[in-house]
Amino acid sequence: MPDVKPIIEAKEVNIAELLSNKFFEIPIYQRPFSWSEDNFQDFIEDISDALESGEISYFIGTILLRELEDGITYEIVDGQQRLTTMIILLAVFRDYLNDDRILQNWLVQGGDEYAGIPERERIYVWEDLQKIFRDYVYTFGGTKNLVNDIESGKLGRIDKDSPLYHLYEAIKTFTTFVSGMSKEDAKKFLNYLFKRVYVVRIITNNESSAFRLFNVLNTRGLPLTAADVLKSLNMSEIEKEKRKDYFNKWRDLEEDLGREKLEDLISYIRTIYAEEKAKKGLVDEFRELFKDKKVELEEGVKFFETVFEYGQIYAEKVINGNIVNTSGIRRARYQTLMDIMNRFLPFSDWVPPLLLFYKNFRDDEALYEFAFNLERKVFIEWCADFTATERFTSSANLIRLIKHSKKPEEVIENMFEFSGDIKWGRKRRKIDYYNKEKLKEIILSKIDDSQFYLLKGGKMARYALLRLDMELQEENFPGYTNLDTITVEHILPRSPKSEWLEIFSNEEIENIVNKLGNLTLLNRRRNSRASNYDFKTKKERYFDVKRSPFSITAMLNDCDKWDLKAFEKRHRTLKDLTLEIYIPEKLT
């Protein structure tokens, strides 16, 4: 019997059409819910910015579905993170608007008792989240309850890498965003979301066809990147006899950086020239730049020369962290700073201003000063919970300052003051960097938090500890480049046993276990059994303070025991050092 040819339908649909009278299932082979705070911020900020900048429509990607036998249920083959995030966003809006009718029907379609149709959830999610979604996402008022139940500890300790924690991050991110809206603005946003936000919906009725399509969309080989497309488009603008030379230089750059970092570099260059958030794909964004007569970027030779120049700076000054014509101490500190910013900051908005600064001034001494001031600015904005769009706006303003300055000293002197004009979008927050009390309040809101270890999905704790360790190191320390594994460890364990319970009360454990003063660094993977040793044994066998590459861990050598007094002393020392780094006597 011949194989039945699969039916494949591809159509651009808005969110209303995507969800109308359809139900979705996430198959067991799909990876768990894994988007994090930055993904959620980008998701909602990008839609909001499209709305506010007057975009007629906004495209959020492709959803690949396999139609099941009942004709109204679809298995999500690709796009489950986006579709689940959309459902969570609608639930947050439902609870904010106190709307248990219209929005709730998009989340749970009502049943019909007479027709024998049961009430049904829009997406049947991963098995480990099904009850949580039923209780908190699909239940009216549930999103507020989830935040309260997690923060009060009712749901127990939540691993920051778990799907439940990512759900919590999504609800917190969306709640913060939505609560800043008026009810009318919220309804305007929802109207845009349902009518003007689009996906390309691909439906097949055949499992083999679904997997083939998935492999085409997510090829395991070397898919064409925006950088590949831009290379080809611009190569066609160059005389044939010169193409080989440019091709070889491009290939060398790609080998030096790697394909992913080359793609990042192209994106950074776009930011430098456009000075605003991307509204389209990278290739279309460059086409717009090539048409803009005010932008000194042309197709062909000019494009390649620009990429090669910035590529050399990116490799030398950012990735490798090399500076010259300065002292050995400064070289080591700069290299270490670039290492921890590259590896442990979960965003890279800071890179374009640094690239432009060096390109315009070619001064390594000035680059050192600029980089450390830039890191202060970036960390304070992170502590202030700047959204992805706010971080981008801050970066774009700094790019404008660099372009308008004739000397590097002008940039360094004014980088904490310059705001510039915001071309479009909502009014962004600004920080008064000369108000030391306000800066202290912002920094301590994170550094002194009793759940510091968990903030920003655990990323902030590791970054801050490394940055503090850098200040504590001797002048000739080798840095962290050769340390592949760097983990954050609790001195008082998270689940203490035996001797620990004789030293600390339950209330003290709850208050200090995740605070900065109780955390240190290891250069090997955690050993869950060893983490519960008593302090003396941990210090000798686990922390290995005498040979630790981390000064922040070697500090423990002076502690004979770990009790409340020792914790408070260490916490105060690290807190004061943080304030010293980020609120110096002079900002420049």
C-alpha positions in Angstrom: 0.0 0.0 0.0 1.6 3.3 -1.0 2.4 5.9 1.7 -0.2 8.6 2.1 1.2 12.0 1.2 1.2 14.2 4.3 -0.8 17.4 4.3 1.2 20.5 5.2 -0.3 23.9 5.7 1.8 27.0 6.4 -0.1 30.2 7.2 0.6 33.6 8.9 -2.0 34.0 11.7 -2.5 36.4 14.5 -2.7 35.2 18.1 -6.5 35.2 18.1 -6.7 32.9 15.2 -3.8 30.7 16.6 -5.7 30.0 19.8 -9.4 30.1 18.6 -11.1 26.7 19.1 -7.8 24.8 19.3 -6.0 22.9 22.0 -2.4 22.1 22.3 -0.3 19.3 23.9 3.4 19.3 24.7 4.8 15.9 23.9 6.9 14.1 26.4 10.1 14.3 24.3 10.2 18.1 24.4 12.7 19.8 26.7 11.1 21.3 30.0 10.0 24.9 30.4 13.4 26.6 30.4 13.0 30.3 29.4 14.3 32.7 32.0 13.9 36.3 33.1 15.7 37.9 30.1 13.6 35.8 27.7 10.4 37.0 29.3 11.5 40.6 29.5 12.5 40.5 25.8 9.2 38.9 24.9 6.9 41.5 26.4 9.1 44.5 25.8 9.5 43.8 22.1 5.7 43.5 21.7 5.1 46.7 23.7 7.8 48.6 21.7 6.2 47.5 18.4 2.9 48.7 19.6 4.2 52.1 20.8 6.4 52.7 17.8 3.3 52.3 15.5 4.3 48.9 13.9 1.3 47.6 12.0 2.2 44.1 13.0 4.8 42.2 15.0 6.1 38.7 14.2 7.2 36.4 17.0 8.4 33.3 15.0 7.2 30.0 13.8 5.0 27.5 15.5 5.2 23.9 14.2 2.2 21.7 15.0 1.1 18.1 14.3 -2.7 17.7 14.0 -4.1 14.9 16.1 -7.1 12.7 15.2 -9.9 14.9 16.7 -9.0 17.8 14.4 -8.9 20.4 17.2 -5.9 19.2 19.2 -2.4 19.8 18.1 0.9 18.5 19.3 3.5 21.3 19.6 6.6 20.1 17.7 8.4 23.4 17.9 7.5 26.7 19.7 6.4 25.3 23.0 8.4 27.9 25.0 6.8 30.8 23.2 3.2 29.4 23.3 3.4 28.6 27.0 4.8 32.0 27.7 1.9 33.6 25.9 -0.6 31.6 28.0 1.2 32.7 31.2 1.1 36.4 30.0 -2.6 36.1 29.4 -3.1 34.7 32.9 -1.2 37.6 34.5 -3.4 40.1 32.5 -6.5 38.2 33.6 -5.6 38.6 37.3 -4.5 42.2 36.9 -7.8 43.2 35.1 -9.8 41.0 37.4 -11.3 39.4 34.2 -12.6 35.9 34.9 -14.7 35.8 31.8 -13.1 36.9 28.5 -9.5 36.2 29.2 -10.2 33.1 31.2 -12.0 31.7 28.1 -8.7 32.0 26.1 -7.0 30.0 28.8 -9.7 27.4 29.7 -12.4 26.9 27.1 -15.7 26.4 28.9 -17.6 23.2 28.6 -21.2 22.5 27.5 -23.0 20.2 29.9 -25.9 19.5 27.5 -23.6 18.7 24.5 -21.3 16.6 26.7 -18.3 18.8 26.1 -16.0 19.1 29.1 -14.1 22.2 30.2 -10.7 22.1 28.7 -7.3 23.8 29.3 -5.8 25.5 26.2 -2.4 23.9 26.6 -1.8 20.5 28.3 1.7 21.2 29.6 4.7 19.2 30.8 3.8 16.5 33.3 5.7 18.1 36.1 3.9 21.4 35.7 0.3 20.1 35.0 -1.0 20.5 38.6 0.8 23.8 39.1 -0.7 25.2 35.9 -4.1 23.9 36.9 -3.9 25.5 40.4 -2.2 28.8 39.5 -2.3 29.6 35.8 -5.7 28.2 34.8 -7.3 29.3 38.0 -8.7 32.8 38.4 -6.4 34.8 40.7 -3.7 32.1 40.6 -0.7 34.0 39.3 -0.8 36.3 42.5 -1.1 33.2 44.6 1.9 31.5 43.0 4.2 34.4 43.8 2.9 34.6 47.4 3.2 30.8 47.9 6.8 30.7 46.5 8.0 33.8 48.3 6.4 32.6 51.6 8.0 29.2 51.3 4.7 27.4 51.1 5.9 25.4 48.1 9.3 24.7 49.7 12.7 25.5 48.4 12.7 25.9 44.7 15.7 25.1 42.6 16.5 28.1 40.4 17.0 25.9 37.4 13.6 24.1 37.8 10.7 24.7 35.5 8.6 25.9 38.4 11.2 28.6 39.1 11.1 29.7 35.5 7.3 29.9 35.8 7.7 32.1 38.8 10.2 34.3 36.9 7.7 34.7 34.1 4.8 35.7 36.4 7.0 38.1 38.3 8.4 39.7 35.1 4.9 40.1 33.5 3.3 41.3 36.8 5.9 44.0 37.2 5.3 45.1 33.6 1.5 44.9 33.7 1.2 46.6 37.1 2.8 49.8 35.6 -0.1 50.1 33.1 -3.5 51.8 33.4 -6.4 49.5 32.8 -7.0 51.2 29.4 -3.3 50.7 28.4 -3.6 47.1 29.4 -6.7 46.6 27.2 -4.9 48.5 24.3 -1.9 46.1 24.7 -4.2 43.0 24.6 -6.0 44.3 21.6 -2.6 44.6 19.8 -1.5 41.2 21.1 -4.5 39.4 19.7 -4.9 41.2 16.5 -1.5 42.4 15.4 1.0 39.9 16.8 1.6 37.1 14.3 3.2 33.7 14.0 3.8 31.5 11.0 1.7 28.4 11.9 2.9 25.3 10.1 0.5 22.3 10.5 1.1 18.7 9.4 -1.0 15.6 10.0 1.9 13.2 9.8 4.5 12.5 12.5 7.4 11.8 10.2 6.7 15.0 8.3 6.6 16.9 11.6 10.0 15.7 12.5 11.4 16.4 9.0 10.1 19.9 9.2 11.5 20.3 12.7 14.9 19.3 11.5 14.7 21.8 8.6 13.8 24.6 11.1 16.4 23.5 13.6 19.0 21.8 11.4 21.8 20.0 13.3 24.3 20.9 10.6 25.5 24.5 10.0 22.4 26.5 9.3 22.7 29.8 7.4 23.0 32.7 9.9 22.3 36.4 9.3 26.1 36.8 9.1 26.2 34.3 6.3 23.5 36.0 4.4 25.0 39.5 4.9 28.4 38.1 3.7 26.9 36.8 0.5 24.8 40.0 -0.2 27.8 42.3 0.3 30.2 40.0 -1.6 28.1 40.5 -4.7 28.8 44.3 -4.5 32.6 43.7 -4.7 34.6 43.4 -7.9 35.1 39.7 -8.8 38.9 39.8 -8.7 38.8 41.2 -5.1 36.3 38.8 -3.7 38.7 36.1 -2.8 40.7 38.4 -0.5 37.6 39.5 1.4 36.3 35.9 1.6 39.6 34.7 3.2 39.6 37.6 5.7 36.0 36.7 6.6 36.8 33.0 7.0 39.8 33.9 9.3 37.6 36.1 11.4 34.9 33.4 11.7 37.6 30.9 12.8 39.0 33.3 15.4 35.6 34.2 16.9 33.4 31.2 16.1 30.1 31.4 14.2 28.1 32.4 17.3 30.3 35.3 18.3 30.6 36.5 14.7 26.8 36.7 14.7 26.9 38.6 18.0 29.5 41.0 16.5 27.3 41.8 13.5 24.5 42.6 15.9 26.7 44.9 18.0 27.7 46.8 14.8 24.1 47.2 13.9 23.4 48.7 17.4 26.3 51.1 17.0 25.0 52.5 13.8 21.3 52.3 14.4 21.3 53.5 18.0 17.9 51.9 18.6 16.4 48.5 19.3 16.0 46.2 16.3 12.5 45.9 14.9 13.2 43.4 12.2 15.6 40.6 11.4 19.3 41.4 11.3 19.5 41.2 7.5 16.6 43.6 7.0 18.0 45.9 9.7 21.3 46.2 7.7 19.4 46.8 4.5 17.7 49.8 6.2 21.1 51.0 7.4 22.5 50.8 3.9 19.6 53.0 2.6 20.1 55.6 5.4 22.2 58.4 3.9 23.0 59.7 7.4 24.7 56.5 8.3 28.2 56.1 7.0 27.8 52.4 6.2 27.7 51.2 2.6 27.2 47.8 1.0 30.3 46.0 -0.3 33.8 47.0 0.7 32.7 49.4 3.4 30.6 46.7 5.1 33.5 44.3 5.2 36.1 46.8 6.3 33.8 47.8 9.2 33.2 44.2 10.3 37.0 43.4 10.1 37.9 46.5 12.1 35.3 45.9 14.8 36.2 42.1 14.7 39.8 42.8 15.6 38.7 45.1 18.5 36.2 42.5 19.7 38.7 39.7 19.7 41.5 41.7 21.2 39.9 44.0 23.8 36.7 42.1 24.7 37.2 38.4 24.3 40.9 38.2 25.1 40.9 41.3 27.3 44.3 42.5 26.2 45.5 46.1 26.7 49.0 47.5 26.2 50.9 50.7 27.1 49.9 50.4 30.8 51.1 48.7 34.0 51.0 45.0 34.5 48.5 45.4 37.4 46.1 47.2 35.1 46.5 44.6 32.3 45.7 41.8 34.7 42.7 43.7 36.2 41.3 44.6 32.8 41.7 41.0 31.5 39.9 39.7 34.6 37.1 42.2 34.3 36.5 41.3 30.7 36.6 37.6 31.6 33.9 37.8 34.3 31.7 40.2 32.3 31.8 38.0 29.2 31.3 34.8 31.1 28.9 35.7 33.9 26.8 38.7 32.9 23.6 37.3 31.4 23.4 40.1 28.8 25.8 41.9 26.5 24.3 45.4 26.0 27.6 46.8 27.4 29.7 45.5 24.5 28.8 47.9 21.7 29.8 51.1 23.6 33.1 49.5 24.6 33.8 48.6 20.9 33.0 52.1 19.7 35.0 53.7 22.5 38.1 51.9 21.5 37.5 52.3 17.7 37.2 56.1 18.1 40.0 56.8 20.6 42.5 53.9 20.3 43.7 54.6 23.9 44.3 51.6 26.1 44.8 53.7 29.3 41.5 55.4 28.6 39.9 52.1 27.8 40.8 50.8 31.2 39.1 53.7 32.9 36.1 53.5 30.7 35.6 49.8 31.2 35.6 50.0 35.0 33.2 52.9 34.9 31.0 51.0 32.4 31.0 47.9 34.7 29.8 50.1 37.6 27.0 51.5 35.5 26.0 48.0 34.2 25.9 46.4 37.7 23.9 49.2 39.3 21.3 49.1 36.5 21.2 45.3 37.0 20.5 45.9 40.7 17.8 48.4 39.8 16.0 45.7 37.8 16.4 47.5 34.5 14.5 45.7 31.8 16.1 44.6 28.5 14.8 47.7 26.8 16.0 50.0 29.6 19.4 48.4 29.4 19.4 48.9 25.6 18.4 52.6 25.9 21.2 53.2 28.4 23.7 51.6 26.0 22.4 53.6 23.1 22.7 56.8 25.0 26.3 56.0 25.8 26.9 55.3 22.1 25.6 58.7 21.2 27.9 60.3 23.9 30.9 58.6 22.4 30.0 59.7 18.9 29.6 63.3 20.1 32.8 63.4 22.1 36.2 64.5 20.7 38.3 63.1 23.5 38.0 59.9 25.6 38.2 62.1 28.8 34.9 63.8 27.7 33.2 60.4 27.6 34.5 59.2 31.0 33.7 62.6 32.6 30.1 62.6 31.3 29.1 58.9 31.0 27.1 59.0 34.2 25.2 62.2 33.2 24.4 61.9 29.5 20.9 60.7 28.6 20.3 61.9 25.0 17.0 61.7 23.2 15.0 58.5 23.2 13.7 58.1 19.7 10.6 56.1 20.5 8.9 53.9 23.1 8.0 54.5 26.7 9.8 56.9 28.9 12.7 55.0 30.5 13.9 55.3 34.0 17.2 57.1 34.7 19.5 56.8 37.7 21.1 59.7 39.5 24.6 58.4 39.9 25.6 61.4 42.0 22.9 60.6 44.7 25.0 58.3 46.8 22.2 57.4 49.2 19.9 56.3 46.3 22.8 54.3 44.8 23.3 52.6 48.2 19.6 51.8 48.4 19.6 50.3 44.9 22.7 48.1 45.5 21.7 47.0 49.0 18.3 46.0 47.7 20.1 43.1 46.1 23.4 42.6 48.0 21.6 42.6 51.4 18.7 40.5 50.3 18.0 37.4 52.4 17.5 35.4 49.2 20.6 36.9 47.4 21.7 33.4 46.2 18.5 33.0 44.2 18.3 36.4 42.6 18.4 36.7 38.8 18.3 32.9 38.6 21.5 32.7 40.7 23.5 34.6 38.1 23.9 37.7 40.3 25.5 35.9 43.2 28.2 34.3 41.2 29.0 37.5 39.3 29.1 39.6 42.5 31.3 37.1 44.3 33.8 37.0 41.4 33.8 40.8 41.2 34.5 41.1 44.9 37.1 38.3 44.7 38.9 40.3 42.0 39.2 43.3 44.4 40.5 41.0 47.2 43.2 39.3 45.1 46.9 40.0 45.2 48.3 42.2 42.5 49.8 39.3 40.5 46.9 36.9 40.6 46.4 34.9 37.3 42.6 35.6 36.9 39.9 33.0 36.2 40.4 32.3 32.5 41.8 28.8 33.2 39.0 27.9 35.7 36.4 26.0 33.7 34.1 25.3 36.6 33.2 28.1 39.1 30.4 27.4 41.5 28.8 29.2 44.4 28.8 27.3 47.7 26.9 27.8 51.0 29.1 27.8 54.1 26.2 27.0 56.3 24.5 24.3 54.2 21.0 24.9 52.8 19.8 21.7 54.5 21.9 21.6 57.6 22.3 18.6 59.8 24.0 17.4 63.0 26.4 20.0 64.5 25.0 22.9 62.4 21.6 22.7 64.2 23.4 23.1 67.6 24.9 26.4 66.4 22.0 28.0 64.5 18.3 28.2 65.2 15.8 27.5 62.5 15.0 31.2 62.2 18.7 32.1 61.9 19.2 29.5 59.2 16.2 30.8 57.2 17.5 34.4 57.5 21.2 33.9 56.6 21.6 30.7 54.5 21.2 32.5 51.1 22.8 35.8 52.1 26.0 37.2 50.6 28.0 36.6 53.8 27.2 32.9 53.8 28.3 32.3 50.2 31.8 31.6 48.7 33.4 30.2 45.5 34.6 26.8 44.5 36.5 25.8 41.3 34.9 22.4 41.1 31.5 20.9 41.0 29.4 20.8 44.2 29.5 17.6 46.2 26.1 17.4 47.8 27.4 15.0 50.5 30.4 17.2 51.3 28.3 20.3 51.5 26.8 19.1 54.8 30.2 18.6 56.6 30.7 20.5 59.8 32.6 23.8 59.3 36.1 22.5 60.3 35.9 19.6 57.9 34.5 21.7 55.0 37.3 24.2 55.5 40.0 21.5 55.4 38.7 19.2 52.7 36.1 21.0 50.7 37.0 24.7 50.6 40.7 23.9 50.7 41.2 27.5 51.7 45.0 27.3 51.8 45.2 26.5 48.1 42.0 28.1 46.8 42.3 30.4 43.8 39.7 32.6 45.4 40.6 35.1 48.0 37.0 35.3 49.0 37.2 31.7 50.0 40.7 32.0 51.6 39.2 34.6 53.9 37.6 31.7 55.8 41.1 30.7 57.0 40.8 33.3 59.7 37.6 31.7 61.0 37.9 29.0 63.6 34.1 28.4 63.7 31.1 29.5 61.6 28.5 31.0 63.8 26.2 34.0 63.7 29.0 36.4 64.8 31.4 35.1 62.1 28.6 35.3 59.4 27.8 38.9 60.4 31.4 40.0 60.3 32.0 38.5 56.8 28.7 39.7 55.5 29.4 43.3 56.7 32.9 43.1 55.1 31.7 42.0 51.7 28.8 44.4 51.8 31.1 47.4 52.6 33.5 46.3 49.8 30.6 46.2 47.3 29.6 49.7 48.2 33.3 50.8 48.0 33.5 49.4 44.4 30.3 50.8 43.1 30.0 54.1 45.0 33.6 55.5 44.9 34.4 59.0 46.1 34.5 60.0 42.5 32.7 58.2 39.7 35.4 59.0 37.1 
